[in-house]
Amino acid sequence: MKKHQDNSLFNKPLYAIFNFICIITIVSCSPYKYFNPTNYQFKNISGKPDYSNLDYWASHPWKADAADNIPSSIQDKKKDSLADVFFIHPTTYTDLAMPMGWNADINDEVLNKKTDNSAILYQASVFNAQCRIFAPRYRQANLKAFFIKNKNAADKAFDIAYEDIKTAFEYYLKYYNNGRPIIIAAHSQGTLHAGRILKEFFENLPLRKKLVCAYIIGLPVFTNYFKELKPCKDSAATGCFVSWRTFKEEYIPEFVANEKEKAFVTNPLTWSLDEDFAPAKLNKGGILRDFNKVIPGLVHAQIHGNILWTNKPQFFGNVFLTMKNYHIVDYNLFYMNIRENVKTRITSFLKK
């Protein structure tokens, strides 16, 4: 199999620009204690995750975790039902001093708590109405790996991270799947690894028949990245993928302007690939810092070239929101639309 840098999902030096938003975002680490886990004091002496131990899953259907949370205004309380989602969280190891080296310590209490109260709460929870959620902890690469000039060090860091993701997925298939439909979902660094999982386990392989959809968000999926897997053409298509990167309308960052290849972009308000404007009335509701507050009509959306444009999110206090790169809220802005779409695709898959 080719290394992930060949025909990569993204341009690492430029991609790093918008990862810094993770540090100052309006939704980075929630000040609200929605989930207070009872145990982060675990340690595998080998330094590698042990996926037979539930502590090494940030979310798992056999334990209480951050992905179990539901905003108070949501009525669909049903959980863990029709399909499985294998969710790969984004970069949360953002300390550029790299106190743990190029890859995160899988046993680090502070980092694991940060992951759970950010990505697992705000992103993975979107799937909990229809799916069992499996989200592995992994030795994620440090943020610096996306833009460091030392390519060998960066490649090694990403390979170590992917080694854990692959091990977790193989463990999931062996012990938990039992022939159930699968959704692959990820964001940012997670999408990098998800792309490799889809290539290695799904493309032109029997497992492809079990794929409901891949939500691979936050990185560009260039048109020549997959050989067989195609983008979803509508809201009910299955066995396909959706992807987008969100920016404020009229803004084209330099790294996007310099992209030489065409990327697939999905509009999550219409689930189409066309560039028609989708008004905010189609937005069923997004969530920001207050997880319990669902905001209908938060943004409109329109595909523009390789990216998705939206207006400045409409919420009280948005005057203080000055950033134009909405990478960190790729899921949040369309939370209810994604939640509804998961149900639509699973229903369509089961009918087929």
Contacts in CASP RR format, 6 or more apart in sequence:
PFRMAT RR
TARGET T0000
AUTHOR 0000-0000-0000
METHOD contacts of the structure
MODEL  1
MKKHQDNSLFNKPLYAIFNFICIITIVSCSPYKYFNPTNYQFKNISGKPD
YSNLDYWASHPWKADAADNIPSSIQDKKKDSLADVFFIHPTTYTDLAMPM
GWNADINDEVLNKKTDNSAILYQASVFNAQCRIFAPRYRQANLKAFFIKN
KNAADKAFDIAYEDIKTAFEYYLKYYNNGRPIIIAAHSQGTLHAGRILKE
FFENLPLRKKLVCAYIIGLPVFTNYFKELKPCKDSAATGCFVSWRTFKEE
YIPEFVANEKEKAFVTNPLTWSLDEDFAPAKLNKGGILRDFNKVIPGLVH
AQIHGNILWTNKPQFFGNVFLTMKNYHIVDYNLFYMNIRENVKTRITSFL
KK
1 196 0 8 1.000
1 199 0 8 1.000
1 200 0 8 1.000
3 155 0 8 1.000
3 159 0 8 1.000
4 158 0 8 1.000
4 159 0 8 1.000
4 162 0 8 1.000
4 192 0 8 1.000
4 195 0 8 1.000
4 196 0 8 1.000
5 151 0 8 1.000
5 155 0 8 1.000
7 222 0 8 1.000
7 224 0 8 1.000
7 225 0 8 1.000
9 191 0 8 1.000
9 192 0 8 1.000
9 195 0 8 1.000
9 219 0 8 1.000
9 220 0 8 1.000
9 221 0 8 1.000
9 222 0 8 1.000
9 225 0 8 1.000
10 192 0 8 1.000
10 219 0 8 1.000
10 220 0 8 1.000
11 255 0 8 1.000
11 258 0 8 1.000
11 259 0 8 1.000
12 145 0 8 1.000
12 146 0 8 1.000
12 147 0 8 1.000
12 154 0 8 1.000
13 146 0 8 1.000
13 147 0 8 1.000
13 255 0 8 1.000
14 147 0 8 1.000
14 253 0 8 1.000
14 254 0 8 1.000
14 255 0 8 1.000
14 258 0 8 1.000
15 146 0 8 1.000
15 147 0 8 1.000
15 219 0 8 1.000
15 255 0 8 1.000
16 143 0 8 1.000
16 144 0 8 1.000
16 146 0 8 1.000
16 147 0 8 1.000
17 253 0 8 1.000
17 255 0 8 1.000
17 325 0 8 1.000
18 253 0 8 1.000
18 325 0 8 1.000
18 327 0 8 1.000
19 91 0 8 1.000
19 94 0 8 1.000
19 143 0 8 1.000
19 146 0 8 1.000
19 188 0 8 1.000
19 327 0 8 1.000
20 94 0 8 1.000
20 143 0 8 1.000
21 323 0 8 1.000
21 325 0 8 1.000
21 327 0 8 1.000
21 328 0 8 1.000
22 28 0 8 1.000
22 90 0 8 1.000
22 91 0 8 1.000
22 92 0 8 1.000
22 94 0 8 1.000
22 143 0 8 1.000
22 328 0 8 1.000
23 94 0 8 1.000
24 323 0 8 1.000
25 328 0 8 1.000
25 329 0 8 1.000
26 288 0 8 1.000
26 289 0 8 1.000
26 321 0 8 1.000
26 329 0 8 1.000
27 118 0 8 1.000
27 122 0 8 1.000
27 287 0 8 1.000
27 288 0 8 1.000
27 289 0 8 1.000
27 328 0 8 1.000
27 329 0 8 1.000
27 332 0 8 1.000
28 118 0 8 1.000
28 328 0 8 1.000
29 114 0 8 1.000
29 117 0 8 1.000
29 118 0 8 1.000
30 117 0 8 1.000
30 118 0 8 1.000
30 121 0 8 1.000
30 122 0 8 1.000
30 289 0 8 1.000
30 291 0 8 1.000
31 289 0 8 1.000
32 290 0 8 1.000
32 291 0 8 1.000
32 292 0 8 1.000
34 66 0 8 1.000
34 69 0 8 1.000
34 117 0 8 1.000
34 121 0 8 1.000
34 291 0 8 1.000
35 64 0 8 1.000
35 65 0 8 1.000
35 66 0 8 1.000
35 68 0 8 1.000
35 69 0 8 1.000
35 116 0 8 1.000
35 117 0 8 1.000
35 121 0 8 1.000
37 64 0 8 1.000
37 65 0 8 1.000
37 66 0 8 1.000
37 113 0 8 1.000
37 116 0 8 1.000
39 55 0 8 1.000
40 109 0 8 1.000
40 112 0 8 1.000
40 113 0 8 1.000
41 109 0 8 1.000
42 53 0 8 1.000
42 55 0 8 1.000
42 56 0 8 1.000
42 107 0 8 1.000
43 107 0 8 1.000
44 50 0 8 1.000
44 53 0 8 1.000
44 56 0 8 1.000
44 106 0 8 1.000
44 107 0 8 1.000
47 105 0 8 1.000
47 106 0 8 1.000
47 107 0 8 1.000
47 139 0 8 1.000
48 106 0 8 1.000
48 139 0 8 1.000
48 164 0 8 1.000
48 167 0 8 1.000
49 56 0 8 1.000
49 106 0 8 1.000
49 136 0 8 1.000
49 137 0 8 1.000
49 138 0 8 1.000
49 139 0 8 1.000
49 164 0 8 1.000
49 167 0 8 1.000
49 168 0 8 1.000
50 56 0 8 1.000
51 57 0 8 1.000
51 136 0 8 1.000
51 167 0 8 1.000
51 168 0 8 1.000
51 171 0 8 1.000
51 172 0 8 1.000
52 171 0 8 1.000
54 60 0 8 1.000
54 62 0 8 1.000
54 63 0 8 1.000
56 106 0 8 1.000
56 136 0 8 1.000
56 137 0 8 1.000
57 63 0 8 1.000
57 65 0 8 1.000
57 134 0 8 1.000
57 135 0 8 1.000
57 136 0 8 1.000
57 137 0 8 1.000
57 168 0 8 1.000
58 65 0 8 1.000
58 66 0 8 1.000
58 67 0 8 1.000
58 89 0 8 1.000
58 112 0 8 1.000
58 115 0 8 1.000
58 116 0 8 1.000
58 120 0 8 1.000
58 124 0 8 1.000
58 135 0 8 1.000
58 136 0 8 1.000
58 137 0 8 1.000
59 65 0 8 1.000
59 66 0 8 1.000
59 67 0 8 1.000
59 68 0 8 1.000
59 87 0 8 1.000
59 120 0 8 1.000
59 124 0 8 1.000
59 133 0 8 1.000
59 134 0 8 1.000
59 135 0 8 1.000
60 133 0 8 1.000
60 134 0 8 1.000
60 135 0 8 1.000
61 80 0 8 1.000
61 132 0 8 1.000
61 133 0 8 1.000
61 134 0 8 1.000
65 116 0 8 1.000
65 120 0 8 1.000
66 116 0 8 1.000
66 117 0 8 1.000
66 120 0 8 1.000
66 121 0 8 1.000
66 124 0 8 1.000
66 125 0 8 1.000
67 87 0 8 1.000
67 120 0 8 1.000
67 121 0 8 1.000
67 124 0 8 1.000
67 125 0 8 1.000
67 127 0 8 1.000
67 128 0 8 1.000
67 133 0 8 1.000
67 135 0 8 1.000
68 79 0 8 1.000
68 125 0 8 1.000
68 128 0 8 1.000
69 121 0 8 1.000
69 125 0 8 1.000
69 128 0 8 1.000
69 291 0 8 1.000
70 76 0 8 1.000
70 77 0 8 1.000
70 125 0 8 1.000
70 128 0 8 1.000
70 129 0 8 1.000
71 287 0 8 1.000
71 291 0 8 1.000
71 292 0 8 1.000
71 293 0 8 1.000
71 294 0 8 1.000
72 292 0 8 1.000
73 292 0 8 1.000
73 293 0 8 1.000
73 294 0 8 1.000
74 294 0 8 1.000
74 336 0 8 1.000
74 339 0 8 1.000
76 129 0 8 1.000
76 339 0 8 1.000
77 129 0 8 1.000
78 129 0 8 1.000
78 130 0 8 1.000
79 128 0 8 1.000
79 129 0 8 1.000
80 128 0 8 1.000
80 131 0 8 1.000
80 132 0 8 1.000
80 133 0 8 1.000
81 129 0 8 1.000
81 130 0 8 1.000
81 131 0 8 1.000
81 132 0 8 1.000
82 130 0 8 1.000
82 131 0 8 1.000
82 181 0 8 1.000
82 346 0 8 1.000
82 350 0 8 1.000
83 130 0 8 1.000
83 131 0 8 1.000
83 132 0 8 1.000
83 180 0 8 1.000
83 181 0 8 1.000
83 182 0 8 1.000
83 183 0 8 1.000
83 212 0 8 1.000
83 346 0 8 1.000
83 349 0 8 1.000
84 131 0 8 1.000
84 132 0 8 1.000
84 133 0 8 1.000
84 134 0 8 1.000
84 172 0 8 1.000
84 176 0 8 1.000
84 177 0 8 1.000
84 180 0 8 1.000
84 181 0 8 1.000
84 182 0 8 1.000
84 183 0 8 1.000
85 124 0 8 1.000
85 127 0 8 1.000
85 131 0 8 1.000
85 132 0 8 1.000
85 133 0 8 1.000
85 134 0 8 1.000
85 182 0 8 1.000
85 183 0 8 1.000
85 184 0 8 1.000
85 185 0 8 1.000
85 342 0 8 1.000
86 134 0 8 1.000
86 135 0 8 1.000
86 168 0 8 1.000
86 169 0 8 1.000
86 172 0 8 1.000
86 182 0 8 1.000
86 183 0 8 1.000
86 184 0 8 1.000
86 185 0 8 1.000
86 197 0 8 1.000
87 120 0 8 1.000
87 123 0 8 1.000
87 124 0 8 1.000
87 127 0 8 1.000
87 133 0 8 1.000
87 134 0 8 1.000
87 135 0 8 1.000
87 185 0 8 1.000
87 186 0 8 1.000
88 135 0 8 1.000
88 136 0 8 1.000
88 138 0 8 1.000
88 165 0 8 1.000
88 184 0 8 1.000
88 185 0 8 1.000
88 186 0 8 1.000
88 187 0 8 1.000
88 189 0 8 1.000
88 190 0 8 1.000
88 191 0 8 1.000
88 193 0 8 1.000
88 194 0 8 1.000
88 197 0 8 1.000
89 115 0 8 1.000
89 119 0 8 1.000
89 120 0 8 1.000
89 123 0 8 1.000
89 124 0 8 1.000
89 135 0 8 1.000
89 140 0 8 1.000
89 186 0 8 1.000
89 187 0 8 1.000
89 190 0 8 1.000
90 119 0 8 1.000
90 123 0 8 1.000
90 186 0 8 1.000
90 187 0 8 1.000
90 188 0 8 1.000
90 189 0 8 1.000
90 190 0 8 1.000
90 191 0 8 1.000
91 140 0 8 1.000
91 141 0 8 1.000
91 142 0 8 1.000
91 143 0 8 1.000
91 146 0 8 1.000
91 188 0 8 1.000
91 189 0 8 1.000
91 190 0 8 1.000
92 104 0 8 1.000
92 111 0 8 1.000
92 114 0 8 1.000
92 115 0 8 1.000
92 118 0 8 1.000
92 119 0 8 1.000
92 140 0 8 1.000
93 100 0 8 1.000
93 103 0 8 1.000
93 104 0 8 1.000
93 111 0 8 1.000
93 140 0 8 1.000
93 141 0 8 1.000
93 142 0 8 1.000
93 143 0 8 1.000
94 142 0 8 1.000
94 143 0 8 1.000
95 142 0 8 1.000
95 143 0 8 1.000
96 142 0 8 1.000
96 143 0 8 1.000
96 144 0 8 1.000
98 142 0 8 1.000
98 144 0 8 1.000
100 108 0 8 1.000
100 111 0 8 1.000
100 142 0 8 1.000
101 142 0 8 1.000
102 141 0 8 1.000
102 142 0 8 1.000
102 144 0 8 1.000
102 145 0 8 1.000
102 153 0 8 1.000
102 154 0 8 1.000
102 156 0 8 1.000
102 157 0 8 1.000
102 160 0 8 1.000
103 139 0 8 1.000
103 140 0 8 1.000
103 141 0 8 1.000
103 142 0 8 1.000
103 157 0 8 1.000
103 160 0 8 1.000
103 161 0 8 1.000
104 111 0 8 1.000
104 139 0 8 1.000
104 140 0 8 1.000
104 141 0 8 1.000
104 142 0 8 1.000
105 111 0 8 1.000
105 139 0 8 1.000
106 137 0 8 1.000
106 138 0 8 1.000
106 139 0 8 1.000
106 164 0 8 1.000
112 137 0 8 1.000
115 137 0 8 1.000
119 187 0 8 1.000
120 135 0 8 1.000
121 291 0 8 1.000
122 287 0 8 1.000
122 291 0 8 1.000
122 331 0 8 1.000
122 332 0 8 1.000
123 185 0 8 1.000
123 187 0 8 1.000
123 331 0 8 1.000
123 332 0 8 1.000
124 133 0 8 1.000
124 135 0 8 1.000
124 185 0 8 1.000
126 331 0 8 1.000
126 335 0 8 1.000
126 338 0 8 1.000
126 339 0 8 1.000
126 342 0 8 1.000
127 133 0 8 1.000
127 183 0 8 1.000
127 185 0 8 1.000
127 339 0 8 1.000
127 342 0 8 1.000
129 339 0 8 1.000
129 342 0 8 1.000
129 343 0 8 1.000
130 342 0 8 1.000
130 343 0 8 1.000
130 346 0 8 1.000
131 183 0 8 1.000
131 342 0 8 1.000
131 346 0 8 1.000
132 176 0 8 1.000
132 180 0 8 1.000
134 168 0 8 1.000
134 172 0 8 1.000
134 176 0 8 1.000
136 164 0 8 1.000
136 165 0 8 1.000
136 168 0 8 1.000
136 169 0 8 1.000
137 164 0 8 1.000
138 161 0 8 1.000
138 164 0 8 1.000
138 165 0 8 1.000
138 168 0 8 1.000
138 193 0 8 1.000
139 160 0 8 1.000
139 161 0 8 1.000
139 163 0 8 1.000
139 164 0 8 1.000
140 161 0 8 1.000
140 189 0 8 1.000
141 154 0 8 1.000
141 157 0 8 1.000
141 158 0 8 1.000
141 160 0 8 1.000
141 161 0 8 1.000
141 189 0 8 1.000
142 157 0 8 1.000
145 153 0 8 1.000
145 154 0 8 1.000
145 157 0 8 1.000
145 158 0 8 1.000
146 154 0 8 1.000
146 189 0 8 1.000
148 154 0 8 1.000
158 192 0 8 1.000
158 193 0 8 1.000
161 189 0 8 1.000
161 193 0 8 1.000
162 193 0 8 1.000
162 196 0 8 1.000
165 190 0 8 1.000
165 193 0 8 1.000
165 196 0 8 1.000
165 197 0 8 1.000
166 196 0 8 1.000
166 197 0 8 1.000
166 200 0 8 1.000
169 197 0 8 1.000
169 201 0 8 1.000
173 201 0 8 1.000
173 207 0 8 1.000
177 210 0 8 1.000
179 210 0 8 1.000
180 210 0 8 1.000
181 210 0 8 1.000
181 211 0 8 1.000
181 212 0 8 1.000
181 346 0 8 1.000
181 349 0 8 1.000
181 350 0 8 1.000
182 207 0 8 1.000
182 210 0 8 1.000
182 211 0 8 1.000
182 212 0 8 1.000
183 211 0 8 1.000
183 212 0 8 1.000
183 213 0 8 1.000
183 214 0 8 1.000
183 215 0 8 1.000
183 342 0 8 1.000
183 345 0 8 1.000
183 346 0 8 1.000
184 194 0 8 1.000
184 197 0 8 1.000
184 198 0 8 1.000
184 202 0 8 1.000
184 211 0 8 1.000
184 213 0 8 1.000
184 214 0 8 1.000
184 215 0 8 1.000
184 216 0 8 1.000
185 194 0 8 1.000
185 214 0 8 1.000
185 215 0 8 1.000
185 216 0 8 1.000
185 217 0 8 1.000
186 193 0 8 1.000
186 194 0 8 1.000
186 195 0 8 1.000
186 215 0 8 1.000
186 216 0 8 1.000
186 217 0 8 1.000
187 217 0 8 1.000
187 218 0 8 1.000
187 330 0 8 1.000
187 331 0 8 1.000
188 218 0 8 1.000
188 219 0 8 1.000
188 327 0 8 1.000
191 216 0 8 1.000
191 217 0 8 1.000
191 218 0 8 1.000
191 219 0 8 1.000
191 243 0 8 1.000
192 219 0 8 1.000
194 214 0 8 1.000
194 216 0 8 1.000
195 214 0 8 1.000
195 216 0 8 1.000
195 225 0 8 1.000
198 214 0 8 1.000
198 216 0 8 1.000
198 226 0 8 1.000
198 229 0 8 1.000
198 241 0 8 1.000
199 226 0 8 1.000
201 207 0 8 1.000
202 208 0 8 1.000
202 211 0 8 1.000
202 229 0 8 1.000
203 226 0 8 1.000
203 227 0 8 1.000
203 228 0 8 1.000
203 229 0 8 1.000
204 227 0 8 1.000
204 228 0 8 1.000
208 228 0 8 1.000
208 229 0 8 1.000
208 239 0 8 1.000
211 238 0 8 1.000
211 239 0 8 1.000
212 238 0 8 1.000
212 239 0 8 1.000
212 345 0 8 1.000
212 346 0 8 1.000
212 349 0 8 1.000
213 232 0 8 1.000
213 237 0 8 1.000
213 238 0 8 1.000
213 239 0 8 1.000
213 240 0 8 1.000
213 241 0 8 1.000
213 242 0 8 1.000
213 342 0 8 1.000
213 345 0 8 1.000
214 229 0 8 1.000
214 239 0 8 1.000
214 240 0 8 1.000
214 241 0 8 1.000
214 242 0 8 1.000
215 241 0 8 1.000
215 242 0 8 1.000
215 243 0 8 1.000
215 338 0 8 1.000
216 241 0 8 1.000
216 242 0 8 1.000
216 243 0 8 1.000
217 242 0 8 1.000
217 243 0 8 1.000
217 244 0 8 1.000
217 245 0 8 1.000
217 330 0 8 1.000
217 331 0 8 1.000
218 243 0 8 1.000
218 244 0 8 1.000
218 245 0 8 1.000
218 246 0 8 1.000
218 327 0 8 1.000
218 330 0 8 1.000
219 243 0 8 1.000
219 245 0 8 1.000
220 243 0 8 1.000
220 245 0 8 1.000
220 259 0 8 1.000
220 261 0 8 1.000
220 263 0 8 1.000
220 306 0 8 1.000
221 231 0 8 1.000
221 241 0 8 1.000
221 243 0 8 1.000
221 263 0 8 1.000
221 264 0 8 1.000
222 261 0 8 1.000
222 262 0 8 1.000
222 263 0 8 1.000
222 264 0 8 1.000
223 261 0 8 1.000
223 262 0 8 1.000
223 263 0 8 1.000
223 264 0 8 1.000
224 261 0 8 1.000
226 241 0 8 1.000
229 239 0 8 1.000
229 240 0 8 1.000
229 241 0 8 1.000
230 240 0 8 1.000
230 241 0 8 1.000
231 240 0 8 1.000
231 241 0 8 1.000
231 242 0 8 1.000
231 243 0 8 1.000
231 264 0 8 1.000
231 266 0 8 1.000
231 273 0 8 1.000
232 238 0 8 1.000
232 239 0 8 1.000
232 240 0 8 1.000
232 241 0 8 1.000
232 242 0 8 1.000
232 266 0 8 1.000
232 271 0 8 1.000
232 345 0 8 1.000
233 240 0 8 1.000
233 272 0 8 1.000
233 273 0 8 1.000
234 271 0 8 1.000
234 272 0 8 1.000
235 270 0 8 1.000
235 271 0 8 1.000
235 341 0 8 1.000
235 344 0 8 1.000
235 345 0 8 1.000
236 344 0 8 1.000
236 345 0 8 1.000
236 347 0 8 1.000
236 348 0 8 1.000
237 345 0 8 1.000
237 348 0 8 1.000
238 345 0 8 1.000
238 348 0 8 1.000
238 349 0 8 1.000
238 352 0 8 1.000
239 349 0 8 1.000
241 264 0 8 1.000
242 266 0 8 1.000
242 268 0 8 1.000
242 271 0 8 1.000
243 263 0 8 1.000
243 264 0 8 1.000
243 265 0 8 1.000
243 266 0 8 1.000
244 265 0 8 1.000
244 266 0 8 1.000
244 267 0 8 1.000
244 268 0 8 1.000
244 303 0 8 1.000
244 307 0 8 1.000
244 308 0 8 1.000
244 330 0 8 1.000
245 256 0 8 1.000
245 265 0 8 1.000
245 306 0 8 1.000
245 307 0 8 1.000
245 308 0 8 1.000
245 327 0 8 1.000
245 330 0 8 1.000
246 301 0 8 1.000
246 307 0 8 1.000
246 308 0 8 1.000
246 309 0 8 1.000
246 310 0 8 1.000
246 326 0 8 1.000
246 327 0 8 1.000
246 329 0 8 1.000
246 330 0 8 1.000
246 333 0 8 1.000
247 253 0 8 1.000
247 256 0 8 1.000
247 307 0 8 1.000
247 308 0 8 1.000
247 309 0 8 1.000
247 310 0 8 1.000
247 324 0 8 1.000
247 325 0 8 1.000
247 326 0 8 1.000
248 309 0 8 1.000
248 310 0 8 1.000
248 311 0 8 1.000
248 312 0 8 1.000
248 323 0 8 1.000
248 324 0 8 1.000
248 325 0 8 1.000
248 326 0 8 1.000
249 302 0 8 1.000
249 304 0 8 1.000
249 309 0 8 1.000
249 310 0 8 1.000
249 311 0 8 1.000
250 309 0 8 1.000
251 309 0 8 1.000
251 324 0 8 1.000
251 325 0 8 1.000
252 304 0 8 1.000
252 307 0 8 1.000
253 324 0 8 1.000
253 325 0 8 1.000
256 306 0 8 1.000
256 307 0 8 1.000
259 306 0 8 1.000
262 305 0 8 1.000
262 306 0 8 1.000
263 305 0 8 1.000
263 306 0 8 1.000
263 307 0 8 1.000
264 273 0 8 1.000
265 273 0 8 1.000
265 303 0 8 1.000
265 305 0 8 1.000
265 306 0 8 1.000
265 307 0 8 1.000
265 308 0 8 1.000
266 272 0 8 1.000
266 273 0 8 1.000
266 303 0 8 1.000
266 308 0 8 1.000
267 273 0 8 1.000
267 274 0 8 1.000
267 276 0 8 1.000
267 278 0 8 1.000
267 301 0 8 1.000
267 302 0 8 1.000
267 303 0 8 1.000
267 308 0 8 1.000
268 301 0 8 1.000
268 308 0 8 1.000
268 334 0 8 1.000
268 337 0 8 1.000
268 338 0 8 1.000
268 341 0 8 1.000
269 278 0 8 1.000
269 282 0 8 1.000
269 283 0 8 1.000
269 300 0 8 1.000
269 301 0 8 1.000
269 334 0 8 1.000
269 337 0 8 1.000
270 276 0 8 1.000
270 278 0 8 1.000
270 282 0 8 1.000
271 341 0 8 1.000
273 303 0 8 1.000
274 303 0 8 1.000
275 302 0 8 1.000
275 303 0 8 1.000
275 304 0 8 1.000
275 305 0 8 1.000
276 302 0 8 1.000
277 300 0 8 1.000
277 302 0 8 1.000
278 300 0 8 1.000
278 301 0 8 1.000
278 302 0 8 1.000
279 300 0 8 1.000
280 297 0 8 1.000
280 298 0 8 1.000
280 299 0 8 1.000
280 300 0 8 1.000
280 311 0 8 1.000
280 314 0 8 1.000
281 297 0 8 1.000
282 300 0 8 1.000
282 337 0 8 1.000
283 296 0 8 1.000
283 297 0 8 1.000
283 298 0 8 1.000
283 299 0 8 1.000
283 300 0 8 1.000
283 301 0 8 1.000
283 333 0 8 1.000
283 334 0 8 1.000
283 336 0 8 1.000
283 337 0 8 1.000
284 296 0 8 1.000
284 297 0 8 1.000
284 336 0 8 1.000
284 337 0 8 1.000
284 339 0 8 1.000
284 340 0 8 1.000
285 294 0 8 1.000
285 295 0 8 1.000
285 296 0 8 1.000
285 297 0 8 1.000
285 298 0 8 1.000
285 334 0 8 1.000
285 335 0 8 1.000
285 336 0 8 1.000
285 337 0 8 1.000
286 294 0 8 1.000
286 295 0 8 1.000
286 296 0 8 1.000
286 297 0 8 1.000
286 298 0 8 1.000
286 332 0 8 1.000
286 333 0 8 1.000
286 334 0 8 1.000
286 335 0 8 1.000
286 336 0 8 1.000
287 293 0 8 1.000
287 294 0 8 1.000
287 295 0 8 1.000
287 332 0 8 1.000
287 335 0 8 1.000
288 295 0 8 1.000
288 298 0 8 1.000
288 313 0 8 1.000
288 315 0 8 1.000
288 329 0 8 1.000
288 332 0 8 1.000
294 335 0 8 1.000
294 336 0 8 1.000
295 313 0 8 1.000
295 314 0 8 1.000
295 315 0 8 1.000
296 336 0 8 1.000
297 314 0 8 1.000
298 313 0 8 1.000
298 314 0 8 1.000
298 315 0 8 1.000
298 333 0 8 1.000
299 310 0 8 1.000
299 311 0 8 1.000
299 312 0 8 1.000
299 313 0 8 1.000
299 314 0 8 1.000
299 333 0 8 1.000
299 334 0 8 1.000
300 310 0 8 1.000
300 311 0 8 1.000
301 308 0 8 1.000
301 309 0 8 1.000
301 310 0 8 1.000
301 334 0 8 1.000
302 308 0 8 1.000
302 309 0 8 1.000
302 310 0 8 1.000
303 309 0 8 1.000
310 326 0 8 1.000
310 333 0 8 1.000
312 318 0 8 1.000
312 321 0 8 1.000
313 321 0 8 1.000
313 326 0 8 1.000
313 329 0 8 1.000
313 333 0 8 1.000
326 333 0 8 1.000
331 338 0 8 1.000
END
